[in-house]
Amino acid sequence: MEQLFKRKIYSRILDWKRLGGRSALLIEGARRVGKSTIVKEFAKREYKSFILIDFSNASKEIQELFDDVSDLNFFFLRLQALSGVSLYQRESLIVFDEVQFAPRARQAIKHLVADGRYDYIETGSLISIRKNVKDILIPSEEHRIQMNPMDFEEFQWALGFENIGDLMKEFIARRHPLGNATHRKMMRDFRLYMLVGGMPQAVETYIESNDFRRVDDVKRSIVSLYNDDFMKIDPSDRISRLFNAIPSQLYSNASRYMPHSVVEGDSEFIMTAMSELMESRTINTAWHATDPGPMMSANYDASRFKLFTADTGIFVTLAFMDDSYMSNDLYRKLLSDKLEANLGYVYENAVSQILVAQGKKIFYYTFDNSNKTGKYEIDFLVQDHGKVDPIEVKSSGYNQHKSLDAFCARFSSRIYQAYCVTPKDRSNDNHIINLPFYLLPFLFD
């Protein structure tokens, strides 16, 4: 049974409950991020009773209940009889777990919410894939929230460091270096987070065993689960190949993900596969901004993007999937801060995960250098205080940040704050803040 970890999403679910049943709550997220676990715990703590229907293995009798919801009095009587749970008006919760397997149940949400007797939470992955919504009316009564893998602060909570957020925010506010001892410890902790990742099962295995081989086995099983899901959507395995190619595409240092170099097919077919991969919530997408500024959400090139895995621990395993755990020394190198420069894309993936966990839509930007002989590239752009924050990622020692300098010179009036995220302690470099990786998760709170 999955261990219960403290998760930030709990407070967001509680905010929804305080609205008093005006909508159902739909929690989306990739498989194994902990959706079912947190919802069960919420149901136990916050309601007098609850019924959880797991549609991945629900009985035929339960499934058939949703064929006709015209008589809700009879529907609820049957549901209580089949589940053996009594329901209490405005004091009970009904959970539709893995609702993507039961489109008719999802459609029934409209009528169940309007009835008003009970609260409803749906959980799902691959929730918007076309075959999961075919021939049903998507209920407007759904309030959607996204659940991501555990972020760095949640990972620290799991390891017993409850006050980590207050401490890091204090350091950010002071605008001073943390000092050698604190900095070294925090960078070790951050590298550990990159290796283990934020999938609760992997975190639990690390805490119980302190054995990276076992952690890696867990992550490999999750990758296999994802690939099985992709094969159900697309038996030609193109979605699976697009997912598995993410590390190699980043390693190539191209200015975009090149799906045509990974799979064959016409543009329409490949774009459909890409769309379904994005809907799986197993990846994070950085879009190429065409006009970097506060309106990037309306000014980006939908045909140019970079892909990152939603969890950096999964990324590390995926990048070396063809090798056994003992045949590669990435774990040892990362823990000892001996990662080669050409593996810096691991840090880029970690930064993408941090920014998405903070609710940021991520973009990147490329432009000609001053001699027009090459390209400058800003790794990440995020909206902040009506302007943009350009972020450059440096995985090792650095002496300069030419792309960031050029961007700041060209777009100074649009910039709120420029950051160079590095393994070094905090420092200021004129208008640029050099920020250690472990402070970034607390920057936009």
C-alpha positions in Angstrom: 0.0 0.0 0.0 1.3 3.4 -1.0 2.6 5.4 2.0 0.8 8.7 2.7 2.9 11.7 2.2 2.0 15.3 3.0 0.9 16.9 -0.3 0.2 20.6 -1.1 -2.8 19.6 -3.2 -4.7 18.7 0.0 -5.4 22.4 0.7 -6.7 23.0 -2.8 -9.1 20.1 -2.4 -10.2 21.6 0.9 -10.8 25.0 -0.8 -13.1 23.2 -3.3 -15.0 21.5 -0.5 -15.8 24.8 1.1 -17.7 25.8 -2.0 -20.5 23.4 -0.8 -21.0 21.1 -3.7 -21.3 23.7 -6.5 -19.2 21.5 -8.8 -17.4 18.2 -8.9 -13.7 18.2 -8.6 -11.6 16.5 -11.3 -8.0 15.8 -10.3 -5.9 15.1 -13.4 -2.4 13.8 -13.5 -0.1 11.1 -14.7 -0.4 7.6 -13.4 1.3 7.0 -10.0 1.5 10.6 -8.9 -0.6 9.8 -5.9 -4.1 11.0 -6.9 -6.0 8.0 -5.4 -4.0 8.0 -2.2 -4.6 11.7 -1.4 -8.3 11.5 -2.3 -8.9 8.5 0.0 -7.2 10.3 2.8 -9.2 13.4 2.2 -12.4 11.4 2.1 -11.6 9.8 5.5 -10.7 13.0 7.2 -13.3 15.4 5.8 -16.5 13.3 5.4 -18.8 11.2 7.6 -18.8 8.5 4.9 -17.5 8.0 1.4 -17.8 5.6 -1.5 -14.9 5.0 -3.8 -15.5 3.5 -7.2 -12.3 2.4 -9.0 -13.5 2.2 -12.6 -10.3 0.3 -13.6 -11.8 -2.8 -11.9 -15.4 -1.9 -11.0 -18.0 -4.6 -11.1 -20.4 -4.9 -14.0 -23.3 -4.0 -11.6 -21.6 -0.8 -10.6 -20.8 0.1 -14.2 -24.4 -0.5 -15.3 -25.7 1.9 -12.7 -24.6 4.8 -14.9 -26.6 3.6 -17.9 -29.6 5.4 -16.5 -29.5 8.1 -13.9 -33.0 9.5 -14.5 -34.2 8.2 -11.1 -31.5 9.4 -8.7 -33.3 8.1 -5.6 -33.1 4.6 -7.0 -29.6 5.2 -8.2 -28.4 6.1 -4.7 -30.2 3.2 -3.1 -28.6 0.7 -5.5 -25.1 2.4 -5.0 -25.4 2.1 -1.2 -26.5 -1.5 -1.4 -23.7 -2.5 -3.8 -21.0 -0.7 -1.8 -22.3 -1.5 1.7 -21.8 2.2 2.6 -24.5 4.5 3.9 -24.6 8.0 2.4 -25.5 11.2 4.4 -26.8 14.3 2.8 -24.1 17.0 2.5 -21.8 14.8 4.6 -20.8 12.1 2.2 -18.4 12.0 -0.8 -18.5 9.8 -3.8 -15.2 9.2 -5.6 -14.9 8.2 -9.3 -11.4 6.9 -9.4 -9.8 6.4 -12.9 -12.9 7.9 -14.4 -11.4 7.8 -17.9 -12.5 4.1 -18.0 -16.2 5.1 -17.4 -17.3 7.9 -19.8 -20.9 7.4 -18.9 -20.2 8.0 -15.2 -18.3 11.2 -16.1 -21.2 12.4 -18.1 -23.6 11.7 -15.2 -21.7 14.3 -13.1 -24.0 17.0 -14.5 -27.1 15.5 -13.0 -25.4 14.4 -9.8 -24.1 17.8 -9.0 -27.4 19.4 -9.8 -29.1 17.0 -7.3 -26.9 18.4 -4.6 -27.1 15.7 -2.0 -23.4 14.6 -2.0 -20.0 15.8 -3.1 -18.0 14.2 -6.0 -14.3 13.9 -6.8 -13.1 12.4 -10.0 -9.5 11.3 -10.6 -8.1 10.4 -14.0 -5.2 10.2 -16.3 -5.3 10.4 -20.1 -8.6 12.1 -19.3 -9.1 14.0 -22.5 -8.0 11.4 -25.0 -10.5 11.3 -27.8 -11.7 7.7 -27.2 -12.3 8.5 -23.6 -14.8 11.3 -24.4 -16.3 9.9 -27.6 -20.1 10.4 -27.7 -20.4 11.9 -24.3 -21.2 15.5 -23.1 -18.3 16.8 -21.0 -19.9 18.2 -17.9 -19.3 21.9 -17.3 -19.8 21.2 -13.6 -16.2 19.9 -13.3 -13.6 22.0 -11.5 -10.3 20.8 -12.7 -6.9 20.8 -10.9 -3.7 19.3 -11.9 -1.7 16.9 -9.6 2.0 16.7 -10.3 4.8 14.5 -8.9 6.1 15.5 -5.5 8.0 18.8 -5.7 11.3 19.5 -3.9 9.6 20.8 -0.8 7.2 17.8 -0.6 10.2 15.5 -1.0 12.0 17.3 1.9 8.9 16.9 4.0 8.9 13.2 3.3 12.5 13.0 4.5 11.5 14.8 7.7 12.5 18.4 7.0 9.2 20.1 7.8 10.5 23.7 8.0 12.4 23.7 4.7 10.1 26.2 3.0 10.3 28.8 5.7 14.1 28.5 5.8 14.5 28.8 2.0 12.1 31.8 1.8 14.1 33.5 4.5 17.3 33.1 2.5 15.6 34.4 -0.6 14.3 37.5 1.3 17.8 38.2 2.7 19.4 38.2 -0.7 22.6 36.9 0.7 24.6 33.7 0.1 23.7 30.7 2.3 27.3 29.9 3.2 29.4 26.9 2.3 28.0 24.3 4.7 24.3 25.0 4.1 24.8 25.4 0.4 26.7 22.0 0.1 23.9 20.2 2.1 21.1 21.8 0.1 22.8 20.9 -3.2 23.3 17.3 -2.1 19.6 17.2 -1.2 18.6 18.6 -4.5 20.7 16.2 -6.5 19.2 13.4 -4.4 15.7 14.7 -5.4 16.8 14.6 -9.1 17.8 11.0 -8.8 14.8 9.7 -6.8 12.3 12.0 -8.3 8.8 12.8 -7.0 6.8 9.7 -7.7 5.5 8.6 -4.3 6.3 4.9 -4.8 10.0 5.8 -5.7 10.2 8.1 -2.7 8.8 5.5 -0.4 11.2 2.9 -1.7 14.1 5.2 -1.1 13.1 6.0 2.5 12.5 2.3 3.3 15.6 0.8 1.6 18.1 3.6 1.0 18.9 1.6 -2.1 19.1 3.2 -5.5 18.9 -0.1 -7.3 15.4 -0.7 -5.8 14.4 2.9 -6.5 15.5 2.5 -10.2 13.5 -0.7 -10.4 10.4 1.2 -9.3 10.9 3.9 -11.8 11.5 1.4 -14.6 8.2 -0.2 -13.7 6.4 3.2 -14.0 8.0 3.8 -17.4 6.7 0.3 -18.5 3.3 1.3 -17.2 3.3 4.5 -19.2 4.4 2.6 -22.3 1.6 0.1 -21.8 -0.9 3.0 -21.6 0.5 4.6 -24.8 0.2 1.2 -26.6 -3.5 1.1 -25.7 -4.0 4.5 -27.2 -1.8 3.8 -30.2 -0.8 0.2 -30.9 1.6 1.4 -33.6 3.8 2.5 -30.6 4.5 6.0 -32.0 3.4 7.7 -28.8 5.6 5.5 -26.8 8.6 6.2 -29.0 7.9 10.0 -28.8 8.0 9.7 -25.0 11.1 7.5 -24.9 13.0 9.9 -27.2 12.8 12.9 -24.9 16.3 12.5 -23.3 17.9 12.0 -26.7 16.1 15.0 -28.2 17.3 17.2 -25.4 20.8 15.7 -25.6 21.0 16.7 -29.3 20.8 20.3 -28.1 18.4 21.2 -30.9 16.2 24.3 -30.6 13.1 22.2 -30.6 11.7 18.7 -30.3 11.8 17.0 -33.8 8.9 14.4 -33.8 9.5 13.6 -37.5 13.0 12.4 -36.6 11.5 9.9 -34.1 8.5 8.5 -35.8 7.2 8.2 -39.4 3.9 9.4 -40.7 2.2 12.5 -42.1 2.1 15.7 -40.1 -1.5 15.3 -39.1 -1.0 11.8 -37.6 2.2 12.9 -35.8 0.5 16.0 -34.3 -2.3 13.9 -33.1 0.1 11.6 -31.4 1.9 14.6 -29.9 -1.3 15.9 -28.6 -2.2 12.7 -26.9 1.2 12.5 -25.4 0.8 15.9 -23.9 -2.7 15.0 -22.6 -1.1 12.1 -20.7 0.4 14.5 -18.2 3.6 12.5 -18.3 5.5 15.4 -19.9 5.9 19.1 -19.6 6.0 21.2 -22.7 8.0 24.4 -23.2 6.7 26.5 -26.1 8.7 28.7 -28.3 7.7 32.3 -27.6 7.4 34.5 -30.7 7.1 37.7 -28.8 8.7 37.4 -25.3 6.6 39.5 -22.9 3.5 39.3 -20.7 1.3 38.0 -23.5 3.4 34.9 -24.3 0.3 32.6 -23.9 -1.1 34.3 -27.0 2.3 34.7 -28.8 4.0 31.3 -29.2 4.7 29.0 -32.1 2.6 25.8 -31.6 4.9 23.9 -34.0 8.0 24.6 -32.0 8.4 23.2 -28.5 10.7 21.3 -26.2 9.5 18.3 -24.2 10.6 17.3 -20.7 9.4 14.4 -18.5 7.0 15.5 -15.7 9.3 13.8 -13.2 13.1 14.2 -13.3 13.6 10.9 -11.5 11.8 9.2 -14.4 13.9 11.2 -16.8 17.1 9.9 -15.3 15.9 6.3 -15.6 14.5 6.9 -19.1 17.8 8.4 -20.3 19.7 5.2 -19.4 16.9 2.7 -19.9 19.1 0.5 -22.1 21.7 0.0 -19.3 21.3 -1.8 -16.1 21.5 0.2 -12.9 25.0 -1.1 -12.1 26.4 -0.5 -15.7 26.1 3.3 -15.5 27.5 5.6 -12.9 25.1 8.5 -13.3 23.7 8.1 -9.8 27.2 8.3 -8.3 28.2 11.2 -10.5 25.1 13.2 -9.7 25.4 12.6 -5.9 29.1 13.6 -5.9 28.5 16.6 -8.2 30.7 15.1 -11.0 28.1 15.3 -13.7 29.6 16.1 -17.1 28.6 19.3 -18.8 26.9 17.4 -21.7 24.5 15.9 -19.2 23.2 19.3 -18.2 19.9 18.5 -19.8 19.1 16.6 -16.6 19.1 19.9 -14.7 17.0 21.5 -17.4 14.4 18.9 -16.9 14.5 19.5 -13.2 14.0 23.2 -13.7 11.0 22.6 -16.0 9.5 20.4 -13.3 10.0 23.1 -10.7 8.4 25.8 -12.7 5.4 23.7 -13.7 4.9 22.7 -10.0 4.6 26.4 -9.2 1.8 26.8 -11.7 3.9 28.4 -14.5 3.4 27.9 -18.2 6.9 27.6 -19.6 8.3 29.1 -22.7 11.8 29.4 -24.3 13.2 31.8 -26.9 15.8 31.8 -29.6 17.2 34.8 -31.5 20.2 35.6 -33.8 23.4 36.5 -32.1 25.0 39.9 -32.8 27.1 38.5 -35.7 24.1 36.5 -37.1 26.4 33.4 -37.1 24.4 31.5 -34.6 21.6 31.6 -32.1 21.2 32.8 -28.5 18.7 30.7 -26.5 16.9 31.5 -23.3 16.2 28.2 -21.6 13.0 29.3 -19.9 10.7 32.3 -19.9 7.9 32.7 -17.3 5.4 35.4 -16.7 5.9 37.4 -13.5 4.3 40.6 -12.2 3.1 41.6 -15.7 6.5 41.1 -17.2 8.8 38.1 -17.9 11.6 36.3 -16.0 14.3 34.9 -18.3 16.0 31.9 -16.8 19.3 30.4 -18.0 20.3 27.0 -16.6 24.0 26.2 -15.9 24.7 22.7 -14.7 28.4 23.3 -13.8 30.8 26.2 -13.2 30.2 29.2 -15.3 32.0 32.4 -16.1 29.5 34.0 -18.4 25.9 34.0 -19.6 26.0 35.5 -23.1 22.4 34.6 -24.1 20.9 36.0 -20.9 23.0 39.2 -21.3 21.9 39.7 -24.9 18.3 39.1 -24.0 18.4 41.6 -21.2 20.0 44.2 -23.5 17.3 43.7 -26.1 14.2 43.4 -23.9 15.1 45.3 -20.7 11.7 47.0 -20.5 9.9 43.7 -20.5 12.0 42.0 -17.8 10.9 41.7 -14.1 14.0 39.8 -13.0 16.6 37.7 -14.8 18.0 34.5 -13.2 20.9 32.2 -13.9 20.2 29.0 -12.1 23.4 27.2 -11.1 24.9 24.7 -8.6 26.7 27.6 -7.0 25.7 29.7 -4.0 23.5 32.7 -4.5 25.2 35.9 -5.8 24.3 39.0 -7.8 25.8 39.7 -11.2 24.7 43.3 -12.0 21.1 42.9 -13.1 21.2 39.1 -13.0 20.6 37.0 -9.9 22.7 33.8 -9.8 20.4 31.4 -7.9 21.2 27.9 -6.7 18.8 25.2 -8.0 17.3 24.5 -4.5 16.0 28.0 -4.1 14.1 28.1 -7.4 11.2 25.9 -6.0 10.5 28.6 -3.4 10.9 31.7 -5.6 7.3 32.1 -6.8 5.4 31.0 -3.7 
